[in-house]
Each structure stands twice: as C-alpha cells, then as structure tokens.
Amino acid sequence: MEHVKLSAFADVCLRTLMFLGSRRDQQVTTKEIAEQIGVPYNHVAKAIVELRNRGALDVARGRYGGSQITDQGLSLRVGTLMRDLDGREDVVDCVSEAGVPCPLLAGCKLRGALRRAREAFYAELDLLYVRDLTSPSASVLLPFPTLP
C-alpha cells in the first residue's frame, strides 16, 4: 500500500526549519545544516532561499554568516507550508508520459477522492506550527528519502 509522501523539496524545507527551530538563537551555516540533517548541500541551499523569501529565515552572508529561524518561521502552519511547497496539481497523474489522457478520466471519481484525502492530510498538519515540531537543542537525524 502506498502512503502519502511529501515532495523531496518540502521535506528538505521542513527539516531545515525543524533543525533551525531547535537552535533558535543561533546562526547556522548551510554546510552545517546539510551535514546535520543528512541532506546534500545544494538541496539545503535551495530550501534556504525559498524559506528566506517566505520570511521564515534571516540569512546573513559572509564569513560569520548563516541562517536563523524567525518568529514568522516558527509561526508557520505546517499544513499551509507543505501545501504551498507541494506544487503537484493531482496526487495521481492522469496523463501518460506521451501526453495521452487516461481513457477513464471522464467518469473517474478516484482523483476527487485522492484530492480530498490529501486535503485531510494537510488539514491535520494545519493544527501544528513549526514551533510545535521541535524544542530548543533537540535534534534527531532521520534518513533523507531516496528519490526515484
């Protein structure tokens, strides 16, 4: 049975926020974040740009630079953030790689059911704020998901 998965980018963004949330009063380099959460540097760098653009992080460049979570970042609803970062229109792809639509598309009720299930997943995550996911100085490494 398949389970609901976050996109790899959403996962990296959330891990970055959780890590920085556990070090709320510190500036942390991208390199250190990448090493601590077990994610490639370039993925973390892209996540930091996205999170900075959303106001979730303050980023200082230079020799003594780094990223630090903001109050706005701690106040983000997890479901809203994941919904925004997901970017997928549908849970299932109803068009082949060749661009041919599924012959069952016209009468299909699966897409609607899967959309509602995904929304229920995000609605449950809407009950959480980033600040609820970590406490200062807590960090447990989870393996980064392998990409297909």
C-alpha positions as CSV (number, residue, x, y, z in Angstrom):
1,M,0.0,0.0,0.0
2,E,1.4,3.4,-0.9
3,H,1.4,6.2,1.7
4,V,1.2,9.9,1.5
5,K,4.6,11.4,0.8
6,L,5.9,14.9,1.0
7,S,7.8,16.2,-2.1
8,A,11.6,15.9,-1.6
9,F,11.8,19.8,-1.6
10,A,9.1,20.2,1.0
11,D,10.8,17.6,3.1
12,V,14.1,19.4,3.0
13,C,12.4,22.7,3.8
14,L,10.6,21.2,6.8
15,R,13.8,19.5,8.1
16,T,15.7,22.8,7.7
17,L,13.0,24.7,9.7
18,M,12.9,22.0,12.3
19,F,16.7,22.0,12.7
20,L,16.9,25.8,12.9
21,G,13.9,25.7,15.3
22,S,16.0,23.5,17.6
23,R,18.7,26.2,17.6
24,R,16.5,29.3,17.7
25,D,19.2,31.7,19.0
26,Q,22.0,30.6,16.6
27,Q,23.1,31.4,13.1
28,V,23.9,28.1,11.4
29,T,25.7,27.7,8.1
30,T,24.2,25.9,5.1
31,K,27.0,23.4,5.3
32,E,26.3,22.6,8.9
33,I,22.6,22.3,8.3
34,A,23.2,19.9,5.4
35,E,25.6,17.8,7.5
36,Q,23.3,17.7,10.5
37,I,20.1,16.7,8.6
38,G,21.9,14.4,6.2
39,V,20.8,16.2,3.0
40,P,23.0,17.3,0.1
41,Y,24.3,20.9,0.4
42,N,22.7,22.1,-2.8
43,H,19.2,20.9,-1.7
44,V,19.6,22.8,1.6
45,A,20.8,25.9,-0.2
46,K,17.7,25.9,-2.4
47,A,15.5,25.4,0.6
48,I,17.1,28.3,2.4
49,V,16.4,30.6,-0.5
50,E,12.8,29.6,-0.5
51,L,12.4,29.9,3.2
52,R,14.1,33.3,3.3
53,N,11.8,34.5,0.5
54,R,8.8,33.4,2.7
55,G,10.2,35.4,5.7
56,A,10.8,32.2,7.7
57,L,14.6,32.7,7.9
58,D,17.0,35.6,8.4
59,V,20.1,34.9,6.3
60,A,23.4,36.7,6.7
61,R,26.2,36.3,4.2
62,G,29.9,36.3,4.6
63,R,32.5,34.8,6.9
64,Y,30.3,34.9,10.0
65,G,27.0,34.4,8.2
66,G,24.4,31.8,8.4
67,S,20.7,31.2,8.7
68,Q,18.4,31.7,11.7
69,I,14.7,31.0,12.1
70,T,12.4,34.0,12.5
71,D,9.4,34.4,14.7
72,Q,7.4,34.2,11.4
73,G,9.1,30.9,10.6
74,L,8.2,29.5,14.0
75,S,4.6,30.6,13.5
76,L,4.1,28.9,10.1
77,R,1.4,26.4,10.0
78,V,2.9,23.1,8.8
79,G,0.0,22.1,6.6
80,T,-0.1,25.5,4.8
81,L,3.6,25.4,4.2
82,M,3.5,21.8,2.9
83,R,0.5,22.6,0.7
84,D,2.4,25.6,-0.8
85,L,5.6,23.7,-1.4
86,D,4.0,20.6,-2.8
87,G,3.2,22.1,-6.2
88,R,1.5,19.0,-7.5
89,E,-1.9,19.6,-9.0
90,D,-3.1,16.0,-8.5
91,V,-2.0,13.0,-6.4
92,V,-2.1,10.8,-9.5
93,D,-1.0,11.6,-13.0
94,C,-3.9,11.1,-15.4
95,V,-1.8,11.7,-18.5
96,S,0.8,9.4,-19.9
97,E,4.4,10.5,-20.5
98,A,3.4,10.7,-24.1
99,G,0.6,13.2,-23.2
100,V,-2.3,10.8,-23.7
101,P,-5.0,11.2,-21.1
102,C,-6.3,8.2,-19.3
103,P,-9.3,6.7,-21.1
104,L,-11.2,6.5,-17.7
105,L,-10.7,10.2,-17.0
106,A,-14.3,11.4,-17.9
107,G,-16.0,9.2,-15.3
108,C,-13.2,8.9,-12.8
109,K,-14.0,9.5,-9.2
110,L,-10.6,8.5,-7.8
111,R,-8.9,11.9,-8.5
112,G,-11.5,13.7,-6.4
113,A,-11.2,11.1,-3.6
114,L,-7.5,11.4,-3.6
115,R,-7.7,15.2,-3.5
116,R,-9.9,15.1,-0.5
117,A,-7.6,12.6,1.2
118,R,-4.6,14.9,0.5
119,E,-6.5,17.9,1.9
120,A,-7.4,15.9,5.0
121,F,-3.7,15.1,5.5
122,Y,-2.8,18.8,5.1
123,A,-5.7,19.8,7.4
124,E,-4.3,17.6,10.1
125,L,-0.9,19.3,9.7
126,D,-2.6,22.7,9.8
127,L,-3.1,22.0,13.6
128,L,0.7,22.2,14.0
129,Y,3.1,25.2,13.9
130,V,6.8,24.8,13.1
131,R,7.5,25.7,16.8
132,D,5.5,22.6,17.8
133,L,7.8,20.3,15.9
134,T,11.0,20.9,17.9
135,S,12.2,22.1,21.2
136,P,15.4,24.1,21.5
137,S,18.5,21.8,21.4
138,A,16.6,18.7,20.2
139,S,17.7,17.1,17.0
140,V,17.3,13.6,15.8
141,L,18.5,12.6,12.4
142,L,16.2,10.8,10.0
143,P,17.4,9.4,6.7
144,F,16.8,11.5,3.7
145,P,14.3,9.8,1.3
146,T,15.8,8.3,-1.8
147,L,14.4,9.8,-5.0
148,P,13.0,7.6,-7.7
